[in-house]
Amino acid sequence: MIRKGHCLCGAVTFELDGSHNWIGHCHCDSCRRATGAPLVTFVGHPDGNWQWTGTEPKHYESSPGNHRYFCATCGSSVAYRSDREPDEMHFHAVLLDDPDTLSPDEVFHADERLSWIPEALPGCPQG
């Protein structure tokens, strides 16, 4: 199965082929600041099974070994890569054409969760 996604303006597009490694919510301060959102839901997808199909995003190293990808036109944050997981890219789940079909089942950095975000999100283990 191929899933397609894109940034706000449609310049950066991508395709994910096959199964995801995981789908989960991240509560870390760094992800919140990079996106302006209270948490970020990522799809971890294996290298070799995804591709940029439009304009490739710009990226920067937000901290040693952590790279954030964004559209140079509209500024949308589109993906994240960490040297800790060298064989996968983490795409923003909400940028997929069919995000409602995903079922997140992981929670990352629950210790950084904002107090006004429910501790247990539907379908996820308590963080």
C-alpha positions as CSV (number, residue, x, y, z in Angstrom):
1,M,0.0,0.0,0.0
2,I,1.3,3.5,-0.9
3,R,0.3,6.4,1.2
4,K,0.9,9.9,0.0
5,G,1.3,13.2,1.9
6,H,2.2,16.8,1.4
7,C,3.0,20.1,3.1
8,L,0.5,23.0,3.4
9,C,1.3,24.5,0.0
10,G,1.8,21.2,-1.8
11,A,5.4,21.8,-2.8
12,V,6.9,19.1,-0.6
13,T,5.3,15.7,-1.4
14,F,6.2,12.2,-0.3
15,E,5.1,8.6,-0.6
16,L,5.3,5.8,2.0
17,D,5.3,2.3,0.7
18,G,4.3,-0.7,2.8
19,S,4.1,-1.0,6.6
20,H,5.2,1.6,9.1
21,N,7.7,0.8,11.9
22,W,5.4,2.5,14.4
23,I,3.0,5.4,14.8
24,G,3.2,7.5,18.0
25,H,2.7,10.8,19.8
26,C,5.8,12.8,20.9
27,H,5.5,15.2,23.8
28,C,9.1,16.6,23.8
29,D,9.7,20.3,24.1
30,S,11.9,20.2,20.9
31,C,9.1,18.8,18.8
32,R,6.5,21.2,20.3
33,R,8.7,24.2,19.5
34,A,9.6,23.0,16.0
35,T,5.9,22.7,15.1
36,G,4.0,25.1,17.3
37,A,1.8,22.2,18.5
38,P,1.2,20.7,21.9
39,L,2.3,17.3,20.7
40,V,3.3,15.7,17.4
41,T,2.2,12.4,15.9
42,F,4.8,10.7,13.8
43,V,4.9,7.8,11.5
44,G,8.2,6.0,11.6
45,H,8.9,4.6,8.2
46,P,11.8,2.4,7.1
47,D,14.4,3.9,4.7
48,G,14.1,2.4,1.2
49,N,10.3,2.4,1.5
50,W,9.7,6.1,1.2
51,Q,10.6,8.9,-1.2
52,W,10.2,12.6,-1.8
53,T,8.1,13.0,-4.9
54,G,8.0,16.8,-5.1
55,T,10.4,19.5,-4.0
56,E,12.7,18.1,-1.3
57,P,12.4,19.9,2.0
58,K,15.1,22.0,3.6
59,H,16.5,20.6,6.9
60,Y,18.6,21.7,9.8
61,E,20.2,20.0,12.8
62,S,18.1,21.2,15.7
63,S,20.4,19.5,18.2
64,P,23.4,17.1,17.7
65,G,22.2,14.1,15.7
66,N,18.6,15.4,15.2
67,H,17.4,16.8,11.9
68,R,14.2,18.5,11.2
69,Y,12.7,18.8,7.6
70,F,10.5,21.6,6.5
71,C,9.0,23.2,3.3
72,A,11.0,26.2,2.2
73,T,7.9,27.8,0.7
74,C,5.2,27.5,3.4
75,G,7.3,26.6,6.4
76,S,5.4,23.4,7.2
77,S,7.4,20.9,9.3
78,V,7.2,17.6,7.4
79,A,9.6,15.1,9.0
80,Y,12.3,14.4,11.5
81,R,15.4,12.1,11.6
82,S,17.6,11.1,14.5
83,D,21.0,9.4,14.5
84,R,19.5,7.2,17.2
85,E,17.2,5.6,14.6
86,P,19.5,5.7,11.5
87,D,17.3,3.5,9.2
88,E,14.0,5.4,9.3
89,M,12.4,8.7,8.7
90,H,9.7,10.1,11.0
91,F,6.9,11.8,9.0
92,H,4.2,14.0,10.5
93,A,1.1,11.8,10.4
94,V,-1.3,14.6,9.8
95,L,0.3,15.4,6.5
96,L,-0.8,12.1,5.0
97,D,-3.8,12.2,2.7
98,D,-5.5,9.7,5.0
99,P,-4.4,10.5,8.5
100,D,-7.7,9.3,10.1
101,T,-6.9,5.7,9.0
102,L,-3.8,5.6,11.3
103,S,-3.9,4.2,14.9
104,P,-1.1,5.6,17.0
105,D,0.0,3.2,19.7
106,E,3.2,4.7,21.1
107,V,3.9,7.7,23.4
108,F,7.3,9.3,23.5
109,H,8.7,11.6,26.1
110,A,5.5,11.5,28.3
111,D,7.5,13.1,31.1
112,E,7.5,16.3,29.0
113,R,3.7,16.2,28.4
114,L,2.0,19.5,29.0
115,S,-0.4,19.3,32.0
116,W,-3.4,20.2,29.9
117,I,-3.0,17.3,27.5
118,P,-4.8,14.1,28.7
119,E,-2.3,11.7,30.2
120,A,-3.8,8.7,28.3
121,L,-4.6,9.5,24.7
122,P,-7.2,7.2,23.0
123,G,-5.6,4.0,21.7
124,C,-2.3,4.6,23.3
125,P,-0.6,3.2,26.4
126,Q,-0.4,5.6,29.4
127,G,2.8,7.5,29.3
